Amino acid sequence: MRSRSAHGRAFRARASVLVLAAVAGTAATNACSQGDAPATLEARAEAPDRFGTLAEFRLVDSAAHEVTRRDLEGRVWIVSFVFTTCTGPCPTIVENLRRLQPELPAEGVGLLSVSVDPATDTPAVLAEYARGLGADTTRWRFLTGDSAEIDALLRSSFSLPIERAAPGTAPVGEHVAHSTKLVVVDRDGRIAGYYSGTEIGGARAALERARWLGGVNE
């Protein structure tokens, strides 16, 4: 029988390959389904490209209020996928978003972080996490909910990978492997671009795209 550490190492190796392969393939898959859409993750600010549409979902925010697809309409969102106990890239992603927050326009564009570890990240945990970041939760929302629904949302709507280690086989903070991409979603719930969440340049490109889609061009 393999030890917990051996299982954990195997999961991390397998998950790393999964994330890299799936994220690299996202653009080509979506581009094929969109006809004239280019085979690229990053859409330039003024591009007409769209890479799919969000399916219906039902999650809750850090104030325990229900959030559905309809609640997001009318605003452009920069979406990220993180979890509060992550010891990998999530802190870098969140720090890049924290740096973007003061640059958000007064209206029309928001940040949306979806927890991929809802068993730990209850609304109360996310509320405390948001406070620690100095997040303005009127413009930076944090969502959690049922893990099966979150997994389906990533895979079917966002075409992004997620894999969970079997209970007890990976350390806390390393038990969920997921994409580090930021995804811009337009006011009609359509996916409008994928950007690096671990590089501040990618985060700023996502903001530029979101500002243009939100009609903030100055």
N, C-alpha and C positions, 0 to 999 in steps of 0.2 A: 504494500500500500504506500502511495506517495505521501510525503509530508505536506503539511499546510503550505510551507514555504515553497516547495516544489510545485504544488498546484498554483500558487500565486505567481511564480515566475512564468509558468506555462501560459497562464491567463494573460499576463502583461505582454508577453511576446506575441501571442495570437491576436490580442486586441490591438496592439500597435500596427501589425500588418493589416488588420481589418480596417482601421481608421484611415491609414495612409492610402490604401487601395480604393476604399469607397469614396473618400473625399476627392481623390484624383479623378475618379470616374464620374462624379456627379455632373460635371459640366457637359461631358459628351452625351450622357444619357438624357439630360434635360434638353440639350440642344437638338438632339434627334427628334424629340417629341414636339419641339416648337417650330419645326420647319426652318425658318430663316435665322433662328437665334444662333449666335456664334458659339463655338466650342470653347468657352472661357468661363471661369468662375466670376471674375470681376467684370461687371458691366460698367462702362464709363458713365459719368454722371448723367449725361443727357440721352443715353441710349434708350431705344424703344423696347429693348429685350425684356421678356418675361419668361420665367422658368417653371411655371406651374401655379396652382392656386391652393390655398390652405383649405383643408377639409374642415368640417364642423368639429368642434371639440368643446369640452366642458371641464375647466380647471378652476382653481381658486387662487386669489392673490394673498399677499402678506397680511391683509386685514380680514381674511376669511370670506371675502366677497366672491361670488361666482363670476367667472370670466368666460365668455364664449367668443367664437369667431366674430360675431356681430359687434361685440364690444370694442373690437380693434379697428373696425372700419371707420374711415374718416380721418385717420392719422397714419403717418408713415412710421414704421417701427424698425429699429435695429435690434434684431433678436439674437440672443446668445443662449448657450446651454452649459450650465455649470452646476456645481454642488458645493455646499458650504464646508464640508470636511476634506475637500480635494487637496491632495499634496502634489499634484501634477501641474498642468498648465492653467487651471481655473483662476488662481490668484493673479496671474499675468493678464488674463482676459478681463477680469473684473477691474483691475487697476487701469487698463487701457480705457475701459468704459467710464470709470470714475474721472479720468482726465478729460473725456469728451463731454461730460455732463455740463460744465459751465459754458460750453460752446453750442449747446442745443438752442435752436430758436425758441422764442417765447411760446410758440404754439405750432402745431402741425407735425412735429417729429418727437418721438419718444424712444426710450430704451426699454427692452423687455427681456428679462432673464428667466429662463425656465429651468427649474431644478430637475436634474436627472436622477436624484436620489430622494424621492418623495417620502420614503419611510423615515428618513432622518429629518428632512427639510419640511417640517410642518409650517403652517402660516406663522405661528409664534416664533419659530426659529428664523424664518426668513425676515420677519419684522426686525428682530434683533440684529441680524446680519446687515440689513439695509441701514439701520441706525449707525452701526459701526463704520459703514462706508460713507456716511454723510449723504446718503441717497435721498433725493427729492422724489418721494414715491408718487407724486402727481405726474412726474415725467419719466421716472424709472421704476417700472413695475416688476415684481417678482412673483412668479407663478409656481404652483405645485399641484399635485393631484394624484390620480391613479397611475401607477407605474406602467400598466399595460397601455393606457391611453397616451401617455407621454411617449412611450416607445413607438407606438403606431404613428403619432404625429411626426416624430423625427424621420421615420423610415418612409412613410407614404407621402406626407405633404412636403417635407423638406429634402427628401432623398439623401438623408444623412445617416451614418451608422451609429449604433449603440450596442454595447454588449455588457452584460452583467456577470460577474463572477458568481459561482455557486456559493451559498452562505458558508462562511468560515474558511474559505479557501484563499482569500486575499486580504491584506491589511486594510483597515479603515482608511479611506482616502485614496485607495487604489482599486476599489472594487467595481467601479463603473468606468468603462472606456467609451468615449464619445467624440464626436467631431469638435474641433476648436474653431470652426468657422463662425463668423457673424453673417447673418442673413438679413438683407433689407426686404421688407414687405411693404408694398404700396398701400394706398388708402382703400383699395378695393380688395385687399387680401391676396394679392398676387405677388409671387416671389420675384424680386427685381435684381438680385445679385448676391454673390457669395464673396466674402472677404476674410482675410486672415485676422483672427481675433488675438493672436499672440504677438502681433507686430503693430506698433502704434501707427505706422503708415497705412496698414490695412484698415485699422479702425477709422482713421481720418478719411480714407477713401469711401468707406461705408457712410460716414457722416455727410460727405460731399454729395453722394448719390441720394441719400435721404432728404437732404435740404432741397435739392433740385426737384425731386418728386413731390415734396411738400410745398413747392412754389416759393421757396426762400432762396433767391438767386444772388443776393448781394454778398 
